[in-house]
Amino acid sequence: MMTLIDSAQDGRLAKILGAEDIHIGDVVAILDVVYEYPSFLWCDDPHVLPPQEPVYVRWRSQHTKKPLKVKAICLPYILVKTPKGRHKTLDVRQCRLVRLNEFYAKQAWKRLRKAHKKSG
């Protein structure tokens, strides 16, 4: 008999968040970033895409893997802190965030912070 695992109950899975699901104190990571381009730069053919319609491209970069602590929220912007102690503002319209499970978040934060202190 095969058992299905509810992804919301499986503590090993990061949960994709909507803007309304983000809370101060959450440890999140950027899953991917959305870039918007005017369609005339994309293919320059009005028969393929109307010139007023933007083209959206999702991108997973190397910088999206680090845990971030949510410090303040004023949607669509959130203020986050990196393990290095730096703060930055994210626009949740341009990036898709995931909430990291508590065990992983603590371990990753602790080890990345310790590595930063040793190197700097």
Disulfide bonds with the S-S distance in Angstrom:
none
